[in-house]
């Protein structure tokens, strides 16, 4: 049994993570960041839930770049092949659920 106080978590570097669980090849990690990630495509599906702060999620679809501002409680689902990048607006804490070993 674990209780994680997400608002108290701070990593020692942007996108640092606290591993919460690994279940049947799917990982659940809590990330802290104050810096953008990088454009990428995961090798599987990804669920990205903002727990604290705001994140501008940029993604490419049909050759066009789109942007959506996510706040605490918002969830972004990146399907297979979805190219995306997260840009936090200040500090943010994000719960990411994805295939183990994914980018």
Backbone as ProteinMPNN parsed JSONL, in Angstrom:
{"seq_chain_A": "XXXXXXXXXXXXXXXXXXXXXXXXXXXXXXXXXXXXXXXXXXXXXXXXXXXXXXXXXXXXXXXXXXXXXXXXXXXXXXXXXXXXXXXXXXXXXXXXXXXXXXX", "coords_chain_A": {"N_chain_A": [[0.85, -1.176, 0.0], [0.524, 2.22, -0.802], [0.692, 5.711, -0.3], [0.68, 8.619, -2.061], [1.566, 11.9, -2.034], [1.017, 14.0, -4.307], [1.365, 16.778, -4.748], [3.454, 17.415, -3.109], [5.648, 16.317, -4.251], [8.776, 16.718, -5.789], [11.122, 16.615, -8.282], [14.673, 16.139, -8.876], [15.445, 17.127, -11.271], [14.165, 18.453, -14.396], [11.38, 16.658, -15.619], [11.949, 14.529, -14.067], [11.104, 11.52, -12.325], [8.84, 9.705, -10.191], [8.51, 6.412, -9.66], [5.536, 4.706, -9.559], [3.965, 2.386, -10.026], [4.226, -0.78, -11.725], [2.511, -2.65, -13.843], [1.787, -5.537, -15.406], [3.412, -4.833, -17.646], [2.778, -2.171, -18.008], [3.497, 1.08, -17.019], [3.149, 3.373, -14.304], [3.823, 6.597, -13.553], [4.845, 9.411, -11.647], [5.558, 12.592, -12.648], [7.614, 15.468, -12.263], [8.055, 18.743, -13.434], [9.445, 21.745, -14.85], [10.089, 22.522, -17.264], [9.902, 22.256, -20.884], [9.297, 19.111, -22.606], [10.265, 17.093, -25.239], [9.587, 16.916, -28.741], [7.976, 13.919, -29.589], [7.117, 10.482, -30.359], [5.384, 8.011, -28.857], [5.964, 4.469, -28.343], [3.665, 3.161, -28.011], [0.382, 3.493, -26.595], [-0.466, 6.405, -24.569], [-1.378, 7.831, -21.498], [-1.891, 10.903, -20.051], [-2.067, 12.75, -17.316], [-2.743, 15.757, -15.793], [-1.898, 16.722, -12.63], [-1.21, 18.835, -11.025], [-0.745, 22.268, -11.593], [-0.295, 23.771, -14.882], [-0.267, 22.703, -18.273], [0.728, 23.163, -21.545], [-0.193, 21.277, -24.127], [1.13, 20.225, -27.09], [0.429, 18.947, -30.253], [0.64, 16.985, -33.254], [-1.432, 16.592, -35.998], [-2.809, 15.295, -38.901], [-0.883, 16.68, -40.406], [-0.817, 19.193, -39.262], [-0.078, 21.468, -36.589], [-1.384, 21.445, -33.335], [-2.677, 22.945, -30.318], [-3.384, 22.633, -26.869], [-4.494, 23.748, -23.735], [-3.92, 22.328, -20.679], [-5.219, 21.807, -17.461], [-5.14, 21.209, -13.867], [-6.482, 18.077, -13.255], [-7.187, 17.577, -15.859], [-6.954, 15.374, -18.676], [-4.886, 13.973, -21.164], [-4.905, 11.963, -23.968], [-2.732, 10.103, -25.839], [-2.731, 8.473, -28.71], [-1.454, 5.616, -30.555], [1.206, 6.578, -32.584], [0.794, 9.298, -32.322], [2.269, 12.325, -32.474], [3.746, 14.422, -30.118], [4.301, 17.058, -27.647], [5.0, 18.293, -24.425], [4.534, 21.338, -22.749], [5.106, 22.78, -19.861], [3.551, 25.341, -17.887], [5.17, 27.075, -15.918], [5.728, 25.334, -12.831], [4.781, 21.875, -12.869], [2.96, 18.895, -12.146], [2.632, 15.656, -13.236], [0.823, 12.765, -14.011], [1.755, 9.901, -15.636], [0.849, 7.278, -17.694], [1.897, 4.482, -19.315], [3.341, 2.195, -21.75], [5.818, 0.043, -20.449], [9.168, 1.136, -20.526], [8.79, 2.911, -22.563], [9.29, 5.949, -24.504]], "CA_chain_A": [[0.0, 0.0, 0.0], [1.273, 3.466, -0.903], [-0.013, 6.983, -0.445], [1.593, 9.586, -2.664], [1.076, 13.28, -1.999], [1.609, 14.485, -5.552], [1.759, 18.186, -4.678], [4.701, 17.522, -2.348], [6.735, 15.713, -5.02], [9.625, 17.56, -6.645], [12.283, 15.855, -8.752], [15.931, 16.891, -8.879], [15.652, 17.625, -12.631], [12.919, 18.442, -15.159], [10.852, 15.375, -16.053], [12.289, 13.469, -13.13], [9.888, 10.763, -12.034], [8.664, 8.766, -9.089], [7.819, 5.218, -10.148], [4.454, 4.337, -8.657], [3.604, 0.98, -10.223], [4.414, -1.432, -13.011], [1.512, -3.732, -13.838], [1.658, -6.226, -16.691], [4.084, -4.108, -18.709], [2.311, -0.783, -18.053], [4.038, 1.827, -15.884], [2.504, 4.581, -13.808], [4.888, 7.414, -12.976], [4.557, 10.803, -11.345], [6.635, 13.449, -13.131], [7.672, 16.889, -11.925], [8.842, 19.491, -14.408], [9.216, 23.17, -15.098], [10.681, 22.709, -18.596], [9.273, 21.419, -21.918], [9.918, 17.833, -22.942], [10.701, 17.2, -26.631], [8.657, 16.248, -29.649], [8.212, 12.472, -29.641], [6.022, 9.551, -30.609], [5.563, 6.833, -28.008], [5.835, 3.204, -29.061], [2.347, 2.639, -27.645], [-0.538, 4.532, -26.129], [-0.041, 7.116, -23.367], [-2.355, 8.649, -20.784], [-1.138, 11.999, -19.457], [-3.031, 13.438, -16.449], [-2.16, 16.861, -15.029], [-2.349, 16.706, -11.237], [-0.947, 20.142, -10.429], [-0.18, 23.201, -12.557], [-0.864, 23.82, -16.226], [0.622, 22.215, -19.318], [0.26, 23.312, -22.916], [0.148, 20.09, -24.907], [1.161, 20.452, -28.532], [0.416, 17.676, -30.968], [0.499, 17.109, -34.705], [-2.473, 15.727, -36.548], [-3.091, 15.628, -40.3], [0.112, 17.622, -40.886], [-0.959, 20.496, -38.619], [0.198, 21.506, -35.157], [-2.492, 21.899, -32.497], [-2.302, 23.218, -28.928], [-4.48, 22.641, -25.9], [-4.01, 24.034, -22.392], [-4.437, 21.373, -19.71], [-5.095, 22.195, -16.062], [-5.262, 20.115, -12.897], [-7.655, 17.243, -13.48], [-7.348, 17.296, -17.284], [-6.266, 14.178, -19.167], [-4.583, 13.926, -22.593], [-4.639, 10.606, -24.443], [-1.951, 10.059, -27.077], [-2.829, 7.168, -29.344], [-0.271, 5.153, -31.275], [1.58, 7.432, -33.696], [0.502, 10.708, -32.043], [3.467, 13.103, -32.157], [3.341, 15.432, -29.149], [5.286, 17.617, -26.735], [4.368, 18.99, -23.298], [5.17, 22.579, -22.311], [4.504, 23.255, -18.616], [3.483, 26.782, -17.653], [5.662, 27.05, -14.543], [5.868, 23.956, -12.328], [3.642, 20.986, -13.063], [3.086, 17.492, -11.755], [1.865, 14.925, -14.235], [0.784, 11.319, -13.902], [1.872, 9.328, -16.977], [0.614, 5.827, -17.746], [2.346, 4.074, -20.642], [4.048, 0.922, -21.842], [7.123, 0.036, -19.794], [10.296, 1.396, -21.403], [8.425, 3.865, -23.604], [10.03, 7.216, -24.496]], "C_chain_A": [[0.888, 1.229, 0.0], [0.301, 4.624, -0.921], [1.007, 7.972, -0.974], [0.918, 10.946, -2.641], [1.713, 13.995, -3.189], [2.078, 15.931, -5.464], [3.057, 18.39, -3.907], [5.905, 16.993, -3.135], [7.468, 16.756, -5.858], [10.859, 16.732, -7.0], [13.514, 16.75, -8.735], [16.282, 17.438, -10.263], [14.304, 17.624, -13.35], [12.614, 17.052, -15.707], [11.357, 14.208, -15.214], [11.009, 12.79, -12.671], [9.99, 9.928, -10.778], [7.89, 7.587, -9.66], [6.778, 4.804, -9.122], [4.137, 2.855, -8.782], [3.99, 0.528, -11.617], [3.518, -2.66, -12.997], [1.375, -4.303, -15.241], [2.232, -5.417, -17.853], [3.645, -2.66, -18.877], [2.841, -0.066, -16.816], [3.166, 3.035, -15.567], [3.571, 5.352, -13.073], [4.37, 8.822, -12.728], [5.765, 11.621, -11.76], [6.489, 14.852, -12.555], [8.486, 17.57, -13.013], [8.502, 20.969, -14.375], [9.794, 23.543, -16.462], [9.939, 21.833, -19.611], [10.008, 20.09, -22.077], [10.512, 17.989, -24.34], [9.648, 16.515, -27.493], [8.997, 14.763, -29.691], [6.927, 11.732, -30.003], [6.303, 8.338, -29.739], [5.408, 5.567, -28.845], [4.53, 2.488, -28.713], [1.47, 3.805, -27.229], [-0.016, 5.162, -24.842], [-1.222, 7.899, -22.802], [-1.549, 9.625, -19.937], [-2.136, 12.823, -18.65], [-2.32, 14.514, -15.632], [-2.759, 16.838, -13.623], [-2.213, 18.072, -10.585], [-0.296, 21.031, -11.474], [-0.934, 23.198, -13.868], [0.19, 23.388, -17.235], [-0.027, 22.502, -20.669], [0.746, 22.091, -23.683], [0.052, 20.468, -26.38], [1.202, 19.088, -29.205], [0.191, 17.931, -32.447], [-0.514, 16.072, -35.185], [-2.789, 16.208, -37.951], [-2.159, 16.725, -40.824], [0.042, 19.013, -40.261], [-0.668, 20.383, -37.124], [-1.002, 22.105, -34.424], [-1.963, 22.106, -31.076], [-3.546, 23.19, -28.055], [-3.866, 22.881, -24.522], [-4.711, 23.105, -21.415], [-4.203, 21.903, -18.301], [-5.245, 20.982, -15.168], [-6.586, 19.381, -13.114], [-7.887, 16.905, -14.939], [-6.47, 16.124, -17.707], [-6.096, 14.292, -20.678], [-4.265, 12.482, -22.943], [-3.903, 10.701, -25.772], [-2.025, 8.634, -27.612], [-1.53, 6.811, -30.057], [-0.02, 6.08, -32.466], [1.324, 8.915, -33.481], [1.788, 11.432, -31.62], [3.056, 14.26, -31.245], [4.512, 15.914, -28.315], [4.538, 18.398, -25.663], [5.202, 20.199, -22.894], [4.501, 23.044, -21.02], [4.538, 24.777, -18.545], [3.873, 26.985, -16.187], [5.849, 25.606, -14.119], [4.595, 23.16, -12.591], [3.994, 19.585, -12.57], [2.105, 16.709, -12.606], [1.959, 13.432, -13.962], [0.778, 10.763, -15.323], [1.75, 7.813, -16.877], [0.933, 5.408, -19.171], [3.023, 2.713, -20.576], [5.43, 1.051, -21.193], [8.229, 0.224, -20.824], [9.986, 2.372, -22.52], [9.2, 5.156, -23.432], [9.411, 8.178, -23.503]], "O_chain_A": [[1.889, 1.28, 0.715], [-0.786, 4.528, -1.492], [2.079, 8.139, -0.393], [-0.18, 11.112, -3.172], [2.817, 14.53, -3.084], [3.1, 16.276, -6.057], [3.694, 19.436, -4.039], [7.05, 17.199, -2.732], [6.849, 17.568, -6.545], [11.549, 16.217, -6.121], [13.407, 17.969, -8.596], [17.289, 18.129, -10.422], [13.398, 16.883, -12.967], [13.505, 16.361, -16.2], [11.214, 13.047, -15.597], [9.949, 13.415, -12.632], [11.07, 9.506, -10.365], [6.748, 7.741, -10.093], [7.1, 4.579, -7.956], [4.048, 2.145, -7.78], [4.072, 1.321, -12.555], [3.744, -3.596, -12.231], [0.902, -3.625, -16.153], [1.617, -5.324, -18.916], [4.098, -1.986, -19.802], [2.66, -0.542, -15.695], [2.537, 3.626, -16.444], [4.158, 4.866, -12.106], [3.567, 9.353, -13.496], [6.875, 11.38, -11.285], [5.379, 15.355, -12.383], [9.497, 17.031, -13.463], [7.427, 21.38, -13.937], [9.967, 24.721, -16.777], [9.405, 20.785, -19.247], [11.183, 19.966, -21.73], [11.216, 18.968, -24.584], [8.914, 15.645, -27.026], [10.164, 14.39, -29.812], [5.825, 12.278, -29.957], [7.351, 7.706, -29.872], [4.801, 5.586, -29.916], [4.332, 1.332, -29.088], [1.793, 4.964, -27.488], [0.768, 4.554, -24.113], [-1.966, 8.544, -23.539], [-0.643, 9.23, -19.202], [-2.967, 13.523, -19.229], [-1.402, 14.215, -14.869], [-3.975, 16.925, -13.453], [-2.995, 18.431, -9.705], [0.616, 20.591, -12.174], [-2.054, 22.696, -13.962], [1.378, 23.667, -17.075], [-1.177, 22.136, -20.91], [1.948, 21.896, -23.865], [-0.973, 20.964, -26.847], [1.924, 18.189, -28.773], [-0.372, 18.952, -32.842], [-0.466, 14.89, -34.843], [-3.011, 17.399, -38.167], [-2.582, 17.592, -41.588], [0.763, 19.917, -40.684], [-0.96, 19.373, -36.484], [-1.558, 23.125, -34.833], [-0.949, 21.53, -30.682], [-4.614, 23.658, -28.448], [-2.842, 22.289, -24.182], [-5.939, 23.09, -21.328], [-3.117, 22.389, -17.986], [-5.452, 19.866, -15.644], [-7.656, 19.988, -13.149], [-8.701, 16.033, -15.242], [-5.385, 15.913, -17.163], [-7.031, 14.659, -21.39], [-3.442, 11.848, -22.282], [-4.398, 11.31, -26.72], [-1.452, 7.709, -27.035], [-0.617, 7.632, -30.142], [-0.924, 6.337, -33.261], [1.607, 9.719, -34.369], [2.325, 11.179, -30.542], [2.122, 14.997, -31.563], [5.569, 15.284, -28.27], [3.557, 19.082, -25.956], [6.417, 20.102, -22.718], [3.429, 23.646, -21.075], [5.445, 25.415, -19.079], [3.005, 27.058, -15.317], [6.101, 24.742, -14.958], [3.486, 23.692, -12.544], [5.151, 19.162, -12.58], [0.922, 17.039, -12.694], [3.041, 12.902, -13.714], [-0.091, 11.106, -16.124], [2.442, 7.16, -16.095], [0.329, 5.904, -20.122], [3.247, 2.158, -19.5], [6.119, 2.054, -21.375], [8.238, -0.435, -21.863], [10.851, 2.637, -23.355], [9.712, 5.437, -22.348], [9.891, 9.301, -23.35]]}, "name": "protein", "num_of_chains": 1, "seq": "XXXXXXXXXXXXXXXXXXXXXXXXXXXXXXXXXXXXXXXXXXXXXXXXXXXXXXXXXXXXXXXXXXXXXXXXXXXXXXXXXXXXXXXXXXXXXXXXXXXXXXX"}
